[in-house]
């Protein structure tokens, strides 16, 4: 249940018939893992903390750099050089001390992903490279965890809800249904190589947080089977249908043993399979 201070804090949620006390208690009971505390992760973390999600896990191995401050809104000049998970958790705790913050100062890989992800109800992907996206997706398939995907590219963004099983038991598409094969390494870049308008990760990350809140509270419709496309230059929002492809999903590791043998960097062409 909610205590007196929580009732006051979340009063605007409680006023919504769709959420109310029941929905807020669901948020308080939820455990969400955010992979990446960068451009996408910052707004996700801010809004899920403000919303009162009971436990939030933060995975990141990086330190705050001055170039991050243009778009990673959790951090300030005083945080430059600090571990992102520590700087983020300190800020978020001051925002809402009712939320449990669990930090993982590590790179998510095929040796630790299953052990970390299994402790959470839902995963939000805030990463910026294809090898980690496939890794997170495949771990979620093995563990049967829903995954909220987001990505940014210069002025364009994408959001989708993956690995989701609806009330009728129908399974939605996975990341491998969106991208059966990774792009050629020479055609894939992150924002440190091509740039990104600073507000775009805020737009996309906020939409990811919204998907999580809807899913946890059971309201509205999540973006399962759909890919939302955003153009920040024209302010065009469009949605395309995504169909689950069971054959493509079968190309993912079938179990933990296969997963731990998989080289995702090699699969995406970003390293040799030594």
C-alpha positions in Angstrom: 0.0 0.0 0.0 0.9 3.7 -0.1 1.9 5.7 2.9 0.7 9.3 3.6 3.7 10.9 1.9 3.4 8.7 -1.2 -0.3 9.5 -1.5 0.7 13.2 -1.6 3.6 12.7 -4.0 1.7 10.6 -6.5 -1.6 12.5 -6.2 -1.8 13.4 -9.9 -1.6 9.7 -10.7 -4.2 8.8 -8.1 -6.6 11.3 -9.7 -6.5 9.4 -13.0 -9.2 6.7 -13.0 -7.0 4.6 -15.3 -4.2 4.5 -12.7 -5.5 5.3 -9.2 -4.3 3.6 -6.1 -4.3 0.2 -7.8 -2.0 1.3 -10.6 0.3 3.2 -8.3 0.7 0.2 -6.1 1.6 -1.8 -9.3 4.3 0.8 -10.0 5.6 0.5 -6.5 5.8 -3.3 -6.8 7.5 -3.2 -10.3 11.2 -3.8 -11.0 12.6 -2.2 -14.1 16.1 -2.6 -15.5 17.5 0.3 -17.6 20.5 -0.7 -19.8 22.5 2.4 -20.4 22.5 5.6 -18.4 23.2 7.9 -21.4 21.0 9.9 -23.7 18.0 7.6 -23.6 18.6 6.2 -20.1 18.6 9.6 -18.5 15.0 10.6 -19.3 13.8 7.0 -18.7 15.4 7.0 -15.2 14.1 10.4 -14.3 10.5 9.7 -15.2 10.4 6.2 -13.8 11.8 7.4 -10.6 9.3 10.3 -10.5 6.5 7.8 -11.2 7.4 5.7 -8.2 8.6 2.4 -9.8 9.6 0.3 -6.8 13.1 -0.8 -7.9 15.1 0.5 -10.8 18.3 -1.2 -12.0 20.9 0.8 -13.8 23.6 -0.8 -16.0 26.4 1.2 -17.3 30.2 1.0 -17.3 31.0 4.5 -18.5 32.1 7.7 -16.8 30.4 11.1 -17.4 32.2 13.1 -20.1 31.8 16.8 -20.9 30.4 15.9 -24.3 27.5 14.0 -22.6 26.1 17.2 -21.0 24.5 18.4 -24.3 21.8 15.6 -24.0 22.3 13.5 -20.9 20.2 15.6 -18.6 20.9 13.8 -15.3 24.4 15.1 -15.2 26.1 18.4 -14.5 29.6 19.8 -14.8 30.3 18.5 -11.3 29.7 14.9 -12.4 32.3 14.9 -15.2 34.7 12.0 -14.5 32.3 10.2 -12.1 30.8 6.8 -12.9 27.5 7.3 -14.5 25.7 4.7 -12.4 26.9 6.4 -9.2 26.1 10.0 -10.4 22.7 8.9 -11.7 21.7 7.0 -8.5 22.7 9.9 -6.3 20.5 12.3 -8.3 17.6 9.9 -8.5 17.7 9.2 -4.8 17.4 12.9 -4.1 14.4 13.0 -6.5 12.6 10.1 -4.9 13.9 8.2 -1.8 11.0 5.7 -2.0 12.6 4.1 -5.0 15.2 1.4 -4.6 18.1 2.0 -7.0 20.3 -1.0 -7.9 23.5 -0.2 -9.8 25.6 -2.4 -12.0 28.9 -0.7 -12.9 29.7 -3.1 -15.7 29.4 -3.8 -19.4 26.4 -6.1 -20.0 27.7 -9.1 -21.8 26.9 -12.7 -22.5 28.4 -13.8 -19.2 26.4 -11.5 -16.9 23.3 -10.5 -18.8 21.0 -13.4 -17.8 22.0 -13.1 -14.1 21.2 -9.4 -14.0 18.1 -9.4 -16.2 16.4 -12.3 -14.4 15.9 -10.0 -11.3 13.6 -7.6 -13.1 10.1 -7.6 -14.6 10.8 -5.5 -17.6 13.9 -4.2 -19.5 14.4 -0.9 -21.2 17.2 -0.7 -23.8 19.0 2.6 -23.8 22.1 1.4 -25.6 23.8 2.8 -28.7 25.2 -0.2 -30.5 23.8 -3.2 -32.4 25.8 -5.9 -30.6 24.4 -4.9 -27.2 20.8 -4.6 -28.6 20.9 -8.1 -29.9 22.4 -9.4 -26.7 19.7 -7.7 -24.5 17.0 -8.9 -26.9 18.2 -12.5 -26.9 18.6 -12.6 -23.1 15.0 -11.3 -22.8 13.8 -14.0 -25.1 15.4 -16.7 -23.0 14.1 -15.3 -19.8 10.7 -14.3 -21.3 11.1 -10.7 -20.3 9.4 -7.8 -22.1 11.8 -5.3 -23.7 11.2 -1.6 -24.6 13.5 -0.7 -27.5 14.6 2.9 -28.4 17.2 4.3 -30.7 18.3 7.6 -32.0 20.1 8.7 -35.2 20.9 12.3 -35.8 17.4 13.7 -36.0 15.5 10.4 -36.1 14.2 8.1 -33.4 12.5 4.7 -33.0 10.5 3.1 -30.2 8.9 -0.3 -30.0 7.7 -2.8 -27.4 9.3 -6.2 -27.9 9.0 -9.7 -26.6 5.5 -8.9 -25.2 2.9 -11.5 -24.5 -0.6 -10.0 -24.5 -3.6 -11.0 -22.3 -4.6 -13.6 -24.9 -1.2 -15.2 -24.7 -0.1 -14.0 -28.1 3.6 -13.3 -28.3 4.7 -10.1 -30.1 7.8 -9.6 -32.3 11.4 -9.4 -31.0 14.3 -7.2 -32.1 15.3 -9.9 -34.5 11.9 -9.5 -36.2 12.8 -5.8 -36.7 16.3 -6.4 -37.8 16.9 -10.1 -38.8 20.5 -9.2 -39.6 22.8 -6.5 -38.2 23.8 -3.7 -40.7 27.3 -3.7 -42.1 29.7 -2.2 -39.6 30.7 0.6 -42.0 27.1 1.7 -42.2 26.3 1.8 -38.5 27.4 4.7 -36.3 26.7 6.0 -32.9 26.1 9.7 -31.9 29.8 10.2 -31.0 30.6 9.6 -34.6 27.7 11.4 -36.4 26.1 13.6 -33.8 22.6 13.9 -32.5 20.3 16.9 -31.7 20.2 17.1 -27.9 16.4 16.9 -27.4 15.9 13.8 -29.4 17.0 11.3 -26.7 14.7 13.1 -24.4 11.7 12.6 -26.7 12.5 8.9 -27.3 13.4 8.2 -23.7 10.2 9.8 -22.4 8.2 7.6 -24.8 10.0 4.5 -23.6 9.2 5.5 -20.0 5.6 5.9 -21.0 5.5 2.5 -22.5 6.8 1.0 -19.2 4.2 2.9 -17.1 1.4 1.7 -19.4 2.6 -1.9 -19.3 3.0 -2.0 -15.6 -0.3 -0.4 -14.8 -2.2 -2.3 -17.6 -3.6 0.8 -19.3 -3.7 1.8 -22.9 -2.0 -0.1 -25.7 1.8 -0.6 -25.8 3.7 -0.6 -29.1 3.9 -4.3 -29.5 3.8 -5.2 -33.1 4.5 -1.6 -34.0 7.6 0.5 -34.7 7.1 4.2 -34.0 9.3 6.4 -36.2 10.1 10.0 -35.2 11.6 12.8 -37.3 12.6 15.8 -35.1 13.2 18.0 -38.1 9.7 17.7 -39.6 7.9 16.6 -36.4 6.5 13.7 -38.3 5.4 10.6 -36.3 4.6 7.5 -38.2 4.0 3.9 -37.2 4.7 0.7 -39.2 3.5 -2.8 -38.4 6.0 -5.4 -37.3 5.1 -9.1 -37.6 6.6 -11.8 -35.4 8.9 -14.1 -37.3 9.3 -17.3 -35.5 12.0 -18.5 -37.9 14.1 -15.4 -37.3 13.6 -15.7 -33.5 14.9 -19.3 -33.7 18.2 -17.9 -35.0 18.8 -16.5 -31.5 20.5 -18.7 -28.8 18.0 -21.2 -27.5 19.2 -21.4 -23.9 21.7 -20.0 -21.4 24.4 -22.4 -22.5 24.2 -21.2 -26.1 23.8 -17.6 -25.1 27.1 -17.7 -23.1 28.9 -19.1 -26.1 27.6 -16.4 -28.5 29.9 -13.6 -29.6 27.7 -10.6 -30.3 30.6 -8.4 -31.5 31.5 -11.1 -34.0 27.9 -11.5 -35.1 27.6 -7.7 -35.7 31.0 -7.7 -37.5 32.6 -5.4 -34.9 35.4 -7.8 -33.8 37.2 -10.9 -34.7 36.1 -14.2 -33.2 39.4 -14.9 -31.4 
